[in-house]
């Protein structure tokens, strides 16, 4: 059932929205405590074991740079 659930992510200045056929959620960027950038994905982590996986191949131009700016830096 959920394997065909398509999510749409919309990014704004201070938050992003996740929309799908079942639910909508708004996540403020201040809730992101870690961002992991790999060659193919970005993981926006809001807890140690909870986050959002984004495929870079679906990114519009400039989104990766924007996410790097607004997410916490590694310490």
C-alpha positions as CSV (number, residue, x, y, z in Angstrom):
1,X,0.0,0.0,0.0
2,X,2.6,2.6,1.0
3,X,5.2,1.5,-1.5
4,X,3.3,3.4,-4.2
5,X,2.8,6.5,-2.0
6,X,4.3,9.4,-3.7
7,X,5.5,12.3,-1.6
8,X,5.9,15.9,-2.7
9,X,8.3,18.2,-0.9
10,X,7.9,21.9,-1.1
11,X,10.6,24.2,0.3
12,X,10.1,27.7,1.7
13,X,12.3,30.2,3.5
14,X,11.8,28.8,7.1
15,X,10.1,25.4,6.6
16,X,9.3,22.7,4.2
17,X,6.0,20.8,3.5
18,X,5.6,17.1,2.8
19,X,2.4,16.2,0.9
20,X,1.0,12.8,0.0
21,X,-2.4,11.2,-0.6
22,X,-2.8,10.4,3.1
23,X,-1.2,13.3,5.0
24,X,0.4,16.7,4.9
25,X,3.1,17.9,7.3
26,X,5.0,21.1,7.9
27,X,8.6,20.9,9.2
28,X,10.4,24.0,10.5
29,X,14.1,24.0,9.6
30,X,14.9,24.6,13.2
31,X,13.8,21.0,13.9
32,X,16.6,19.6,11.7
33,X,19.4,18.6,14.0
34,X,21.5,17.0,11.3
35,X,21.8,16.8,7.5
36,X,23.7,14.1,5.7
37,X,24.6,14.8,2.1
38,X,25.6,11.8,0.0
39,X,26.3,11.5,-3.7
40,X,22.6,10.6,-4.5
41,X,20.6,11.6,-1.4
42,X,20.1,14.1,1.3
43,X,18.9,13.0,4.7
44,X,17.3,15.7,6.9
45,X,17.3,14.3,10.4
46,X,14.9,15.5,13.1
47,X,15.9,12.8,15.6
48,X,18.6,10.2,15.9
49,X,16.4,7.6,14.0
50,X,13.8,9.8,12.3
51,X,14.3,11.9,9.2
52,X,13.4,12.6,5.6
53,X,15.3,11.1,2.6
54,X,15.4,13.2,-0.5
55,X,16.6,12.1,-3.9
56,X,19.1,14.6,-5.4
57,X,18.0,13.5,-8.9
58,X,14.7,15.2,-8.2
59,X,16.1,18.5,-7.0
60,X,15.5,21.7,-8.8
61,X,18.6,23.8,-9.4
62,X,19.8,25.5,-6.3
63,X,18.0,23.3,-3.7
64,X,21.1,21.4,-2.5
65,X,23.0,24.7,-1.9
66,X,20.0,26.1,-0.1
67,X,19.7,23.0,2.1
68,X,23.5,23.2,2.9
69,X,23.0,26.8,4.0
70,X,20.0,26.2,6.3
71,X,21.0,23.0,8.0
72,X,23.3,22.6,11.0
73,X,27.0,22.3,10.3
74,X,28.9,19.3,11.6
75,X,30.7,19.9,14.9
